[in-house]
Amino acid sequence: MSVADATGPLDAAWAVRWMRGTAQVVSENRALLIDLDRAIGDADHGENLDRGFGAVLLKLDGDAPETPAAVLKLVAMTLMSTVGGAAGPLYGTAFLRAATSLGDTGVVDPSGVAGMIAAARDGIVARGKAEVGDKTMVDAWTPASEAAETAAQAGATAPEVLAAAANAAHAGAVATEPLIARKGRASYLGERSAGHQDPGAVSTALILQAAAEAAGGEVA
């Protein structure tokens, strides 16, 4: 993963950079996400996310949200209305919960970052009823949330908290490869679902990578 040249506070402009970076990295990894989903799902994860974040860019081009929460709420509503399959409701809920956690703050501090990621994870758990070990995006969001909280409590800066979360999400996604899916379409495959990374966990790592890079955080 690369490091983007981005600096400044975690304000609305950062949130917009995050979404633009997400759209770019999802587009760049569209084929990978499709291939991962073809192995254990219905092969639409990459296409759906690419279309969804493309729609987000169009909305951002025509709107100028004034707070990070406003940006994330716009993202949530757009994904819910444009992304099919499970990803739309799950990511829509994640971004909506994240937006709610931020309230009307203009700049997100380290504890706010940790709270935002925890809220997103909790929204996904509530919506999808998955737990760690089920071979879903929860396997990336949970270590990301734990790493963010640990970093924030240790006095890390907001970009450092995001970087810790992104790195943990990436490790969590890699760790889904040997797991046997217990939720979603992949669960129908039983033991045959082992040997492939979960596409939702991989897209989670990409999204959090974009968040960190938009803030200038160093992502391994």
Residue pairs with C-beta under 8 A, 6 or more apart in sequence:
1 166
1 170
1 209
1 213
1 219
1 220
2 213
2 219
3 213
3 216
3 217
3 218
3 219
4 21
4 213
4 214
4 216
5 216
6 14
6 17
6 213
6 214
6 215
6 216
7 216
8 14
8 215
8 216
9 107
9 158
10 68
10 107
10 108
10 109
10 112
10 113
10 158
10 159
10 215
11 67
11 68
11 106
11 107
11 108
12 65
12 66
12 67
12 68
12 70
12 71
12 106
14 68
14 108
14 214
14 215
15 65
15 68
15 71
15 72
15 214
16 60
16 65
16 71
17 214
18 71
18 210
18 211
18 214
18 215
19 53
19 56
19 57
19 60
19 71
19 75
19 210
20 57
20 60
20 214
21 210
21 211
21 213
21 214
22 53
22 56
22 206
22 207
22 210
22 211
23 53
23 54
23 56
23 57
24 210
25 206
25 207
25 209
25 210
26 33
26 46
26 49
26 50
26 53
26 203
26 206
26 207
27 50
27 53
27 54
29 46
29 202
29 203
29 206
30 46
30 47
30 49
30 50
31 46
32 46
32 202
33 45
33 46
33 49
33 199
33 202
33 203
34 43
34 44
34 45
34 46
34 47
35 46
36 45
36 46
36 196
36 197
36 198
36 199
36 202
37 43
37 44
37 45
37 46
37 199
39 196
40 181
40 185
40 186
40 189
40 193
40 196
40 198
40 199
41 184
41 185
41 186
41 199
42 85
42 185
44 84
44 85
45 85
45 87
45 199
45 200
45 203
46 199
48 83
48 84
48 85
48 87
48 88
49 83
49 87
49 91
49 203
51 82
51 83
52 78
52 79
52 82
52 83
52 87
52 88
52 91
53 79
55 78
55 79
55 81
55 82
56 74
56 75
56 78
56 79
59 74
59 78
60 71
60 74
63 74
65 71
65 73
65 74
66 106
67 102
67 104
67 105
67 106
68 99
68 102
68 105
68 106
68 107
68 108
69 99
69 100
69 102
69 103
69 104
69 105
70 99
71 99
72 95
72 96
72 98
72 99
72 102
73 95
73 96
73 99
75 95
76 91
76 92
76 93
76 94
76 95
76 96
76 99
77 92
77 96
79 87
79 88
79 91
79 92
79 95
80 88
80 89
80 92
81 88
82 88
83 91
83 92
86 128
86 184
86 200
87 200
87 203
89 127
90 124
90 127
90 128
90 137
90 200
93 123
93 124
93 126
93 127
94 120
94 121
94 123
94 124
94 141
95 120
96 123
97 119
97 120
97 122
97 123
98 116
98 117
98 119
98 120
98 123
100 119
101 112
101 115
101 116
101 118
101 119
102 108
102 112
102 115
102 116
105 112
108 116
108 158
109 158
110 151
110 152
110 155
110 156
110 157
110 158
110 160
110 161
111 152
112 158
113 148
113 152
113 158
113 161
113 162
113 165
114 145
114 148
114 149
114 151
114 152
114 161
117 141
117 144
117 145
117 148
117 165
117 208
118 145
118 148
118 149
120 141
120 145
121 138
121 141
121 142
121 144
121 145
124 130
124 137
124 138
124 141
125 131
125 138
128 136
128 137
128 138
128 183
128 184
129 183
130 136
130 137
130 138
130 182
130 183
130 184
131 138
132 138
132 139
132 142
133 139
133 179
133 182
134 179
134 181
134 182
134 183
135 176
135 179
135 180
135 181
135 182
135 183
135 186
135 193
135 198
135 201
136 176
136 181
136 183
136 184
136 198
136 200
136 201
137 198
137 200
137 201
137 203
137 204
139 172
139 173
139 175
139 176
139 179
139 198
139 201
140 169
140 170
140 172
140 173
140 176
140 198
140 200
140 201
140 202
140 204
140 205
140 208
141 169
141 172
141 204
142 172
143 168
143 169
143 171
143 172
144 165
144 166
144 168
144 169
144 172
144 204
144 208
145 165
146 168
147 164
147 165
147 167
147 168
148 161
148 162
148 164
148 165
148 168
150 164
151 160
151 161
151 164
151 165
152 161
156 164
158 215
159 212
159 215
159 216
159 217
160 217
162 208
162 211
162 212
162 215
162 217
163 212
163 217
163 218
163 219
165 208
165 211
165 212
166 205
166 208
166 209
166 211
166 212
166 217
166 219
167 219
167 220
169 201
169 204
169 205
169 208
169 209
170 205
170 209
170 219
170 220
172 201
172 204
172 205
173 197
173 198
173 201
173 202
173 204
173 205
174 197
176 197
176 198
176 201
177 194
177 195
177 196
177 197
178 194
178 195
179 193
179 194
179 198
180 190
180 191
180 193
180 194
181 187
181 189
181 193
181 198
186 193
186 198
187 193
209 219
212 218
212 219
213 219
